[in-house]
Amino acid sequence: MKQNDTLIIKYLTGSASFEEQAVLLKWLEDSETNRGYFRSMKDAYDSGRLKYEQKNSRVQSQWDMFRKNISVNRPADKRLLNRFAWMRYVAVLILGILLVYWIRYIVGEKSERTVAQTRIETGVGDKSKTTLPDGTAVWLNACSSLRYGDFFGKSERTVYLKGEAYFEVKTDKQRPFSVCTERLTYRVTGTSFNVYAFEEEETNSVALLEGGVTVESGKWVYAISPGEVFTYDKNAGTFTVEKRDVEHLSSWRRGEFVFDKMTFGELIHRLERLYHVKFVCDNLEVQQTAFGGTLKDYDSLETVMNVLKTSLRISYTIEENTVFIR
């Protein structure tokens, strides 16, 4: 049996845990094909449930008692009994139809709730701060998006992130807070952490400032501590954990970009999102050179490039929205 089949069955029977519900809801949101498969599974479940309800309903026992009373109190009337037999089957049919619609309403209502979404997005060079319905504060960096369903803060707390965000999560041990990205899920109860998860980049990372974060994939679970940075290599499927100045990694929300031991190739991606430009650099040695520094929001691209020119001993030209490195 497929993993998703197991999740669907557990959901329909009401035995799915919070974590399993979150996984299933994410799977439903991935595609219309998934939602269609869920509906077909639900219909099959409805049919099986109907047979069970018919078998265990009180219609048969009530009918037998009624028939016995008739036979005791008055002569049997075959036509009358046939009429009541017909009525009995109609009653069973109506009961079955009502059960089917009731199950579809309850299950369907839960699945349809995933359709309504709240989405927050930022453009090139933009940042935003918002407070979620549960009181959690979120800062979104440039070219990022965050979305959550209308059930957020009621039955669970799950958000879906593309890009970079800093979270200050409102404590609620009964409803853990989950951040779902392209490859990983980060679960917390109340903490401060920074997630870097751009789909076009080779690595994703989370930097923990306070509290605790559990990182989950389909194969493993890993818990990190304050002051640690978890970095996942999407190509290799491996991760590293190291002690870093995590406060610097989230300083962008205050208008600063502090980087340390970052390669020029990694820095290029961030500069492209900050200044809406495209870098062209064919020098692999320059791309792999690691260095550190601090940039401010109000620094112009020319100012930034002059600093990099001195540090890396490079030359550059800017033509419209393209920066050529030599």
C-alpha positions as CSV (number, residue, x, y, z in Angstrom):
1,M,0.0,0.0,0.0
2,K,1.3,3.5,-0.9
3,Q,2.2,5.9,1.9
4,N,-0.4,8.4,0.6
5,D,-3.1,5.6,0.6
6,T,-2.3,4.9,4.3
7,L,-2.6,8.6,5.1
8,I,-5.9,9.0,3.3
9,I,-7.4,6.0,5.1
10,K,-6.2,7.2,8.5
11,Y,-7.6,10.6,7.7
12,L,-11.0,9.3,6.6
13,T,-11.3,7.1,9.7
14,G,-10.3,10.0,12.0
15,S,-7.1,8.3,13.3
16,A,-4.5,10.6,11.5
17,S,-2.2,12.5,13.8
18,F,-1.5,16.2,13.4
19,E,1.7,15.6,11.6
20,E,0.0,13.1,9.2
21,Q,-2.8,15.6,8.5
22,A,-0.3,18.3,7.6
23,V,1.6,15.9,5.2
24,L,-1.7,14.9,3.6
25,L,-2.9,18.5,3.2
26,K,0.4,19.5,1.6
27,W,0.0,16.6,-0.8
28,L,-3.5,17.6,-1.7
29,E,-2.3,21.1,-2.5
30,D,0.4,19.9,-4.8
31,S,-1.8,19.1,-7.8
32,E,-5.4,18.6,-9.0
33,T,-4.4,15.0,-9.8
34,N,-3.7,14.4,-6.1
35,R,-7.1,15.9,-5.2
36,G,-8.9,13.7,-7.7
37,Y,-7.2,10.6,-6.4
38,F,-8.2,11.6,-2.8
39,R,-11.8,12.0,-4.0
40,S,-11.8,8.6,-5.6
41,M,-10.5,7.0,-2.4
42,K,-13.1,8.9,-0.4
43,D,-15.9,7.6,-2.7
44,A,-14.6,4.1,-2.2
45,Y,-14.6,4.6,1.6
46,D,-18.1,6.1,1.5
47,S,-19.3,3.0,-0.3
48,G,-17.8,0.7,2.3
49,R,-19.1,2.8,5.1
50,L,-22.6,2.7,3.7
51,K,-22.6,-1.1,3.7
52,Y,-21.4,-1.1,7.3
53,E,-24.1,1.3,8.4
54,Q,-26.7,-0.7,6.6
55,K,-25.5,-3.9,8.2
56,N,-25.4,-2.4,11.7
57,S,-28.4,-0.1,11.5
58,R,-31.6,-0.6,13.6
59,V,-33.8,-0.6,10.6
60,Q,-33.9,-4.4,10.3
61,S,-34.5,-5.0,14.1
62,Q,-37.3,-2.4,14.1
63,W,-38.9,-3.9,11.1
64,D,-38.8,-7.4,12.6
65,M,-40.5,-6.1,15.8
66,F,-43.1,-4.3,13.8
67,R,-43.8,-7.4,11.7
68,K,-44.1,-9.6,14.8
69,N,-46.6,-7.2,16.4
70,I,-48.7,-7.3,13.3
71,S,-48.8,-11.1,13.2
72,V,-49.8,-11.2,16.8
73,N,-52.5,-8.6,16.8
74,R,-54.2,-9.2,13.4
75,P,-54.2,-11.8,10.5
76,A,-51.4,-11.4,8.2
77,D,-52.1,-9.5,5.1
78,K,-49.7,-10.5,2.4
79,R,-50.3,-7.3,0.4
80,L,-49.8,-5.2,3.5
81,L,-46.6,-7.0,4.4
82,N,-45.3,-6.6,0.9
83,R,-46.1,-2.9,1.0
84,F,-44.2,-2.5,4.3
85,A,-41.3,-4.6,2.9
86,W,-41.1,-2.1,0.1
87,M,-41.2,0.8,2.5
88,R,-38.5,-0.8,4.6
89,Y,-36.1,-1.0,1.6
90,V,-36.9,2.6,0.7
91,A,-36.1,3.6,4.3
92,V,-32.8,1.8,4.1
93,L,-32.0,3.5,0.8
94,I,-32.8,6.9,2.1
95,L,-30.7,6.2,5.2
96,G,-27.8,5.1,3.0
97,I,-28.1,8.2,0.9
98,L,-28.2,10.5,3.9
99,L,-25.1,8.7,5.3
100,V,-23.2,9.1,2.1
101,Y,-24.0,12.9,2.0
102,W,-23.1,13.3,5.6
103,I,-19.7,11.6,5.2
104,R,-19.0,13.6,2.1
105,Y,-20.0,16.8,3.8
106,I,-17.8,16.2,6.8
107,V,-14.7,14.9,4.9
108,G,-15.3,17.1,1.9
109,E,-15.5,20.2,4.0
110,K,-12.1,19.5,5.5
111,S,-10.5,18.9,2.2
112,E,-12.0,21.9,0.5
113,R,-10.7,24.1,3.3
114,T,-7.2,23.7,1.8
115,V,-8.4,25.7,-1.3
116,A,-8.7,29.0,0.6
117,Q,-5.2,30.5,1.0
118,T,-3.6,33.7,2.3
119,R,-0.5,34.6,0.4
120,I,2.2,37.2,1.2
121,E,4.8,38.0,-1.4
122,T,7.7,40.4,-1.8
123,G,9.3,41.7,-5.0
124,V,12.9,42.5,-6.0
125,G,14.6,44.6,-3.3
126,D,11.5,44.5,-1.0
127,K,11.0,43.2,2.5
128,S,7.8,42.9,4.6
129,K,6.7,42.1,8.1
130,T,3.4,40.6,9.0
131,T,1.7,39.0,12.1
132,L,0.0,35.7,11.5
133,P,-3.5,34.9,13.1
134,D,-1.8,33.1,16.0
135,G,0.4,36.0,16.9
136,T,3.6,34.8,15.2
137,A,5.7,37.6,13.6
138,V,7.2,36.9,10.2
139,W,9.7,39.0,8.2
140,L,9.9,38.1,4.4
141,N,13.1,38.9,2.5
142,A,13.2,39.9,-1.2
143,C,11.6,37.7,-3.9
144,S,9.9,35.4,-1.2
145,S,6.4,34.2,-0.6
146,L,4.6,32.7,2.4
147,R,1.1,31.1,2.3
148,Y,-1.2,29.4,4.7
149,G,-4.8,28.1,4.8
150,D,-7.8,29.7,6.4
151,F,-7.7,26.9,9.0
152,F,-4.3,28.3,10.3
153,G,-4.3,28.9,14.0
154,K,-7.5,26.9,14.5
155,S,-6.7,23.2,14.2
156,E,-3.0,23.6,13.2
157,R,-0.3,26.0,12.3
158,T,1.4,25.2,9.0
159,V,2.9,27.7,6.5
160,Y,4.6,27.2,3.1
161,L,7.7,29.2,2.3
162,K,9.6,29.9,-0.8
163,G,12.6,32.2,-0.3
164,E,13.8,33.6,3.0
165,A,12.0,34.4,6.2
166,Y,12.7,35.2,9.8
167,F,10.1,33.8,12.3
168,E,9.3,34.8,15.9
169,V,6.8,32.0,16.7
170,K,4.1,32.4,19.3
171,T,4.4,29.6,21.9
172,D,1.7,27.0,21.7
173,K,2.7,23.5,22.7
174,Q,-0.7,22.0,21.8
175,R,-0.3,23.2,18.1
176,P,3.3,23.0,16.9
177,F,4.3,25.5,14.2
178,S,5.5,24.0,10.9
179,V,7.3,25.7,8.0
180,C,7.2,23.6,4.8
181,T,9.7,24.2,2.1
182,E,10.5,22.5,-1.2
183,R,12.5,19.6,0.4
184,L,12.3,20.0,4.2
185,T,9.8,20.8,7.0
186,Y,10.8,22.7,10.1
187,R,8.7,22.2,13.3
188,V,8.8,24.3,16.5
189,T,6.6,25.2,19.4
190,G,7.8,28.7,20.2
191,T,11.2,30.1,19.0
192,S,13.1,32.5,16.7
193,F,14.8,31.2,13.6
194,N,15.7,32.2,10.0
195,V,14.9,29.9,7.0
196,Y,16.7,30.3,3.7
197,A,14.9,28.2,1.1
198,F,15.1,29.4,-2.5
199,E,14.1,26.6,-4.9
200,E,16.7,27.7,-7.6
201,E,19.6,27.4,-5.2
202,E,21.6,24.3,-4.4
203,T,21.4,24.6,-0.6
204,N,18.8,25.5,2.0
205,S,19.5,26.4,5.6
206,V,18.0,27.3,8.9
207,A,19.7,29.4,11.6
208,L,18.3,29.0,15.2
209,L,18.5,32.0,17.5
210,E,16.3,30.8,20.4
211,G,14.3,27.7,21.4
212,G,14.5,24.5,19.3
213,V,13.8,23.4,15.7
214,T,13.3,19.9,14.4
215,V,14.2,19.5,10.7
216,E,12.4,16.7,8.9
217,S,12.6,15.1,5.5
218,G,11.0,11.9,4.2
219,K,13.9,9.8,5.6
220,W,15.2,11.4,8.7
221,V,14.6,13.9,11.6
222,Y,17.3,16.2,13.1
223,A,17.0,18.6,16.1
224,I,19.3,21.7,16.2
225,S,20.1,23.9,19.1
226,P,20.4,27.7,19.5
227,G,23.5,29.1,17.8
228,E,23.5,26.3,15.1
229,V,23.1,26.6,11.4
230,F,21.7,23.6,9.5
231,T,22.6,23.5,5.8
232,Y,21.1,21.0,3.4
233,D,22.7,20.2,0.0
234,K,19.8,19.4,-2.3
235,N,22.0,17.7,-5.0
236,A,23.8,15.4,-2.6
237,G,20.9,14.9,-0.2
238,T,23.3,15.5,2.8
239,F,23.4,18.2,5.5
240,T,25.9,19.8,7.8
241,V,25.4,21.5,11.2
242,E,27.8,24.1,12.5
243,K,28.1,26.9,15.1
244,R,27.8,30.3,13.6
245,D,26.9,33.9,14.5
246,V,23.2,33.3,13.8
247,E,22.2,36.9,14.6
248,H,24.2,38.0,11.6
249,L,22.3,35.7,9.3
250,S,19.0,37.3,10.2
251,S,20.3,40.9,10.3
252,W,18.7,41.6,6.9
253,R,15.4,42.3,8.6
254,R,17.0,45.3,10.2
255,G,18.4,46.7,6.9
256,E,21.8,45.0,7.0
257,F,23.3,42.1,5.2
258,V,26.2,40.6,7.1
259,F,27.9,37.7,5.5
260,D,30.9,35.6,6.6
261,K,32.8,33.0,4.7
262,M,30.4,33.3,1.8
263,T,31.6,32.6,-1.7
264,F,31.2,35.2,-4.4
265,G,29.0,32.7,-6.3
266,E,26.6,32.5,-3.3
267,L,26.7,36.3,-2.9
268,I,25.7,36.8,-6.5
269,H,22.3,35.2,-6.0
270,R,21.5,37.6,-3.1
271,L,22.7,40.7,-5.0
272,E,20.5,39.8,-8.0
273,R,17.4,39.7,-5.8
274,L,18.4,42.9,-4.0
275,Y,19.2,45.0,-7.1
276,H,17.2,43.4,-9.9
277,V,20.3,42.7,-12.0
278,K,21.9,39.6,-13.6
279,F,25.5,38.7,-13.0
280,V,27.7,37.2,-15.6
281,C,30.9,35.7,-14.2
282,D,32.8,33.0,-16.1
283,N,35.7,33.0,-13.7
284,L,35.2,29.9,-11.5
285,E,38.1,30.8,-9.2
286,V,36.4,34.1,-8.4
287,Q,33.1,32.5,-7.9
288,Q,34.6,30.1,-5.3
289,T,36.4,32.8,-3.4
290,A,35.0,33.2,0.2
291,F,35.0,36.4,2.1
292,G,33.0,38.5,4.5
293,G,31.5,41.9,4.8
294,T,28.4,44.1,5.6
295,L,26.0,45.7,3.1
296,K,23.4,48.3,3.9
297,D,20.0,48.6,2.3
298,Y,20.8,52.2,1.2
299,D,24.1,51.2,-0.5
300,S,23.9,51.6,-4.2
301,L,24.9,48.8,-6.6
302,E,28.0,50.9,-7.6
303,T,29.0,51.2,-4.0
304,V,28.7,47.5,-3.5
305,M,30.6,46.7,-6.6
306,N,33.5,49.0,-5.7
307,V,33.8,47.3,-2.4
308,L,33.8,43.9,-4.0
309,K,36.3,45.1,-6.6
310,T,38.8,45.9,-3.9
311,S,38.2,42.7,-2.0
312,L,38.3,40.3,-5.0
313,R,40.6,42.3,-7.3
314,I,38.2,42.1,-10.1
315,S,36.9,44.5,-12.7
316,Y,33.3,44.9,-13.8
317,T,31.0,46.8,-16.1
318,I,27.3,47.4,-15.8
319,E,25.2,47.4,-18.9
320,E,21.5,48.1,-18.3
321,N,20.5,45.3,-15.8
322,T,23.6,43.1,-16.3
323,V,26.8,43.1,-14.4
324,F,29.8,41.6,-16.2
325,I,32.7,40.4,-14.0
326,R,36.2,40.1,-15.4
